[in-house]
Amino acid sequence: MKHILFLCLVLAACIANSQVFTTQIVDDQQPQSSDPNLQIVITDKSTTEAKAVEDCTQCSLTAGRTVSKSSQALASVQQTGKHLERVIAEEGWQSSCDGFVKDGKIGLYGQIVREEIMKPAALKNIKQGDEDLARLCPSYPVMNNSSKANVILLVITSMAFEESSCNNEKSARGPNGVAKGFFQLHAGQESSYSPDCEDFDSNTPRGSITCALKTLNTQMGKGNMFRQEDNYWDVLRPMRYSKKTKSYFPNPSYAQIRSAISSFGPCGDKTEEVDSTKLAKQFSTVMGKKFFQKVAADN
């Protein structure tokens, strides 16, 4: 009787630890199970008990490793949330952008960003990264997709703040109609930015976020994230044009976004300090006046 009670307790522990325990018991027939460690064949009482104890030991070890990995993953997410919160607070975005990150936790909008990045076949150019990201975040090329998602979450949050103060209801008159949403996409023309976007995506927070990511992915397929030419978002351009003075000046939004990325803890040691004034002068010298006149005409 004690033997049977002991066996019952052991099996109960297995079920509690593994959470997925499918056992099929038949006479003179091998049971069907996706996990060979969970197969039990009835021969006689002693071999059944021995096999059950062996399997339970194995499933307990497996469950222990799973719990350990889950704990590590949770700790990593919590630490990342704290890193993000610190950077967002330093940049002065926390009061507006708590839908992305709040109290050291990734918010609903932040979770959407991570979900999109974590899709296996999605946003390949973003996952690959570019020279700009590698300079600001030296660890990016060797990060796993989960860590890369956190870096892009910071980029997206900073863009949303600079474009709309993280308010998806914000709209403004743009060069091609009404710009709307977190990222000021032209309403009804979103599909022109990326073939994966749908028109009026900017009407909803999820649509705004997913279309912005797809647009950024398309742009990064053509070159670096931060470039003056052929960049939909002004906040990602090194230079900003003043119609009043008819001249270019260093873009403070661009400098702030780069600063946020470079100060993000998981990115590791910075290989390049950002000096937007120096970079702006380099742009002026290399690209020449004709280029800037073209950009001014486009805007």
C-alpha positions as CSV (number, residue, x, y, z in Angstrom):
1,M,0.0,0.0,0.0
2,K,2.8,2.4,0.9
3,H,4.5,1.5,-2.4
4,I,1.5,2.4,-4.4
5,L,1.0,5.7,-2.4
6,F,4.6,6.6,-3.1
7,L,4.2,6.0,-6.8
8,C,1.0,8.2,-6.9
9,L,2.9,11.0,-5.2
10,V,5.8,10.8,-7.6
11,L,3.5,10.8,-10.6
12,A,1.5,13.8,-9.2
13,A,4.8,15.7,-8.8
14,C,5.6,15.0,-12.5
15,I,2.3,16.4,-13.6
16,A,2.7,19.5,-11.6
17,N,6.2,20.2,-12.8
18,S,6.0,19.4,-16.5
19,Q,2.6,21.0,-17.1
20,V,2.3,19.0,-20.2
21,F,2.0,15.3,-19.4
22,T,0.3,13.0,-21.8
23,T,0.4,9.3,-20.8
24,Q,-1.2,6.4,-22.5
25,I,-1.3,3.0,-20.8
26,V,-2.1,-0.1,-22.8
27,D,-1.5,-3.8,-22.5
28,D,1.2,-5.4,-24.7
29,Q,1.5,-2.2,-26.8
30,Q,3.9,0.7,-27.0
31,P,2.1,3.9,-26.0
32,Q,2.1,6.9,-28.4
33,S,3.7,10.1,-27.0
34,S,5.6,13.0,-28.5
35,D,8.1,12.8,-25.6
36,P,9.8,9.4,-25.1
37,N,10.5,10.3,-21.5
38,L,6.8,10.2,-20.7
39,Q,6.1,6.7,-22.2
40,I,5.1,4.0,-19.7
41,V,4.7,0.4,-20.8
42,I,2.8,-2.0,-18.5
43,T,4.8,-5.3,-18.0
44,D,4.7,-6.0,-14.3
45,K,4.4,-4.0,-11.1
46,S,8.1,-3.6,-10.3
47,T,9.2,-2.5,-13.8
48,T,6.3,0.0,-14.0
49,E,7.3,1.6,-10.7
50,A,11.0,1.8,-11.7
51,K,10.2,3.3,-15.1
52,A,7.8,5.8,-13.5
53,V,10.4,7.0,-11.0
54,E,13.0,7.3,-13.8
55,D,10.7,9.3,-16.0
56,C,9.6,11.5,-13.1
57,T,13.3,12.3,-12.2
58,Q,13.9,13.2,-15.9
59,C,10.8,15.4,-16.1
60,S,11.7,17.1,-12.9
61,L,15.1,18.0,-14.2
62,T,13.6,19.2,-17.4
63,A,11.1,21.3,-15.6
64,G,13.8,22.7,-13.4
65,R,15.8,23.8,-16.4
66,T,12.7,25.4,-17.9
67,V,11.9,27.3,-14.7
68,S,15.6,28.5,-14.6
69,K,15.5,29.7,-18.2
70,S,12.1,31.4,-17.6
71,S,13.4,33.1,-14.5
72,Q,16.5,34.3,-16.5
73,A,14.3,35.6,-19.3
74,L,12.0,37.4,-16.9
75,A,14.9,39.0,-15.1
76,S,16.3,40.1,-18.5
77,V,13.0,41.7,-19.5
78,Q,12.7,43.5,-16.2
79,Q,16.3,44.7,-16.5
80,T,15.6,45.9,-20.0
81,G,12.5,47.7,-18.8
82,K,14.6,49.6,-16.2
83,H,17.2,50.5,-18.8
84,L,14.5,51.7,-21.2
85,E,12.8,53.7,-18.4
86,R,16.0,55.3,-17.4
87,V,16.8,56.5,-20.9
88,I,13.3,57.6,-21.6
89,A,13.3,59.6,-18.3
90,E,16.7,61.2,-19.2
91,E,15.3,62.3,-22.6
92,G,12.1,63.7,-21.0
93,W,9.7,61.3,-22.7
94,Q,8.3,59.4,-19.7
95,S,5.1,61.5,-19.1
96,S,3.9,61.0,-22.7
97,C,5.1,57.6,-23.7
98,D,4.0,55.3,-20.8
99,G,2.1,53.2,-23.3
100,F,5.5,52.1,-24.6
101,V,7.4,51.8,-21.3
102,K,6.2,52.6,-17.8
103,D,7.5,51.9,-14.3
104,G,10.3,49.7,-15.6
105,K,7.8,47.6,-17.5
106,I,7.1,47.3,-21.3
107,G,3.6,48.7,-22.0
108,L,1.0,47.6,-24.5
109,Y,2.4,49.5,-27.4
110,G,5.9,48.3,-26.5
111,Q,4.7,44.8,-26.6
112,I,3.4,45.3,-30.1
113,V,6.8,46.4,-31.2
114,R,8.4,43.3,-29.7
115,E,5.8,41.0,-31.2
116,E,6.5,42.3,-34.7
117,I,10.3,42.0,-34.3
118,M,10.0,38.5,-32.9
119,K,8.0,37.2,-35.9
120,P,10.5,34.8,-37.6
121,A,10.3,36.0,-41.2
122,A,9.5,39.7,-40.5
123,L,11.5,42.9,-40.7
124,K,14.7,41.3,-41.9
125,N,16.5,44.6,-42.7
126,I,15.9,45.8,-39.1
127,K,17.1,42.6,-37.6
128,Q,20.2,42.7,-39.8
129,G,20.9,46.3,-38.7
130,D,23.2,48.8,-40.4
131,E,26.3,50.8,-39.9
132,D,24.5,53.5,-38.0
133,L,23.1,51.1,-35.4
134,A,26.4,49.3,-35.1
135,R,28.2,52.6,-34.3
136,L,25.6,53.6,-31.7
137,C,25.0,50.1,-30.4
138,P,28.1,47.9,-30.8
139,S,26.4,44.8,-29.4
140,Y,23.5,45.0,-31.9
141,P,25.0,42.7,-34.6
142,V,25.5,39.9,-32.2
143,M,22.3,40.3,-30.2
144,N,19.4,37.7,-30.4
145,N,16.1,38.9,-31.8
146,S,14.6,39.5,-28.4
147,S,17.5,41.9,-27.5
148,K,17.3,43.6,-30.9
149,A,13.6,44.1,-30.3
150,N,14.4,46.1,-27.2
151,V,16.8,48.4,-29.1
152,I,14.2,49.0,-31.8
153,L,11.6,49.6,-29.1
154,L,13.7,52.5,-27.9
155,V,14.1,53.8,-31.4
156,I,10.3,53.6,-32.1
157,T,9.5,55.2,-28.7
158,S,11.9,58.1,-29.4
159,M,10.4,58.5,-32.9
160,A,6.9,58.5,-31.5
161,F,7.7,61.2,-29.0
162,E,9.5,63.4,-31.5
163,E,6.7,63.0,-34.1
164,S,3.6,63.2,-32.0
165,S,4.5,63.2,-28.2
166,C,3.4,59.6,-28.3
167,N,-0.2,60.6,-29.1
168,N,-1.8,58.5,-31.9
169,E,-4.7,61.0,-32.1
170,K,-2.4,63.8,-33.3
171,S,-2.8,65.0,-36.8
172,A,-1.2,67.8,-38.9
173,R,-1.2,69.1,-42.4
174,G,1.6,67.4,-44.3
175,P,3.0,67.9,-47.8
176,N,0.8,65.2,-49.2
177,G,-2.3,65.5,-47.1
178,V,-3.1,64.9,-43.4
179,A,-0.3,63.3,-41.4
180,K,-1.6,61.2,-38.5
181,G,-0.8,59.0,-35.6
182,F,2.3,58.2,-33.5
183,F,4.6,58.6,-36.6
184,Q,2.7,61.1,-38.6
185,L,2.1,58.9,-41.6
186,H,-0.1,60.4,-44.3
187,A,-3.6,59.0,-43.7
188,G,-4.9,56.9,-46.6
189,Q,-1.4,56.7,-48.3
190,E,0.4,54.4,-45.9
191,S,0.7,51.6,-48.5
192,S,3.0,53.9,-50.5
193,Y,5.6,53.8,-47.8
194,S,5.9,50.0,-47.7
195,P,4.1,47.3,-49.7
196,D,3.3,45.6,-46.4
197,C,1.3,48.6,-45.0
198,E,-2.3,49.2,-45.6
199,D,-4.0,52.6,-46.2
200,F,-5.4,54.1,-43.0
201,D,-3.1,52.0,-40.8
202,S,-2.4,55.2,-38.8
203,N,-6.0,55.2,-37.5
204,T,-5.1,52.7,-34.8
205,P,-2.1,52.4,-32.5
206,R,-1.3,48.9,-33.7
207,G,-1.6,49.9,-37.3
208,S,0.6,53.0,-36.7
209,I,3.3,50.9,-35.0
210,T,3.3,48.0,-37.5
211,C,3.3,50.3,-40.5
212,A,6.1,52.4,-39.0
213,L,8.2,49.3,-38.5
214,K,7.5,48.1,-42.0
215,T,8.4,51.5,-43.4
216,L,11.6,51.7,-41.4
217,N,12.4,48.1,-42.6
218,T,11.9,49.2,-46.2
219,Q,14.1,52.3,-45.8
220,M,16.9,50.3,-44.1
221,G,16.9,48.0,-47.1
222,K,18.0,51.0,-49.2
223,G,20.6,52.3,-46.8
224,N,21.3,53.4,-43.2
225,M,18.6,54.4,-40.7
226,F,19.9,57.9,-40.3
227,R,20.3,59.6,-43.7
228,Q,19.4,62.9,-45.2
229,E,18.1,61.7,-48.6
230,D,15.1,59.5,-49.1
231,N,14.1,59.3,-45.5
232,Y,10.4,59.7,-44.7
233,W,10.9,60.9,-41.1
234,D,12.5,64.3,-40.6
235,V,13.4,63.3,-37.0
236,L,15.9,60.7,-38.5
237,R,17.6,63.2,-40.7
238,P,20.9,64.8,-39.6
239,M,20.0,68.2,-40.9
240,R,16.8,70.2,-40.7
241,Y,15.9,72.9,-43.2
242,S,14.7,76.4,-42.2
243,K,12.4,78.1,-44.7
244,K,12.9,81.3,-42.8
245,T,16.7,81.4,-43.1
246,K,16.8,79.2,-46.2
247,S,19.6,77.2,-44.6
248,Y,20.2,73.9,-42.9
249,F,21.0,73.5,-39.2
250,P,21.7,70.4,-37.0
251,N,18.5,68.5,-36.3
252,P,18.0,68.3,-32.5
253,S,15.5,65.4,-32.8
254,Y,18.0,63.3,-34.7
255,A,20.7,64.1,-32.1
256,Q,18.4,63.1,-29.2
257,I,17.4,59.8,-30.8
258,R,21.0,58.9,-31.4
259,S,21.9,59.9,-27.9
260,A,19.2,57.7,-26.5
261,I,20.4,54.6,-28.4
262,S,24.1,55.2,-27.5
263,S,23.2,55.4,-23.8
264,F,21.1,52.3,-23.7
265,G,22.9,49.9,-21.3
266,P,22.6,46.6,-23.3
267,C,24.2,48.2,-26.3
268,G,27.6,48.0,-24.6
269,D,30.5,50.4,-25.0
270,K,30.0,53.2,-27.4
271,T,32.5,53.3,-30.3
272,E,31.4,56.7,-31.5
273,E,30.3,59.8,-29.6
274,V,27.6,61.7,-31.4
275,D,28.5,65.3,-32.3
276,S,25.6,66.5,-34.4
277,T,27.2,69.9,-35.3
278,K,30.4,68.2,-36.5
279,L,28.4,65.6,-38.5
280,A,26.2,68.4,-40.0
281,K,29.3,70.1,-41.3
282,Q,30.6,66.9,-42.8
283,F,27.2,66.4,-44.5
284,S,27.4,69.9,-45.9
285,T,30.9,69.4,-47.3
286,V,30.3,66.0,-48.8
287,M,26.8,66.3,-50.2
288,G,27.1,69.9,-51.5
289,K,24.6,72.7,-51.9
290,K,22.7,71.1,-54.8
291,F,21.7,68.1,-52.7
292,F,20.4,70.4,-49.9
293,Q,18.5,72.5,-52.4
294,K,16.8,69.3,-53.7
295,V,15.8,68.3,-50.1
296,A,14.4,71.7,-49.5
297,A,12.4,71.5,-52.7
298,D,11.0,68.1,-51.6
299,N,9.9,69.6,-48.3
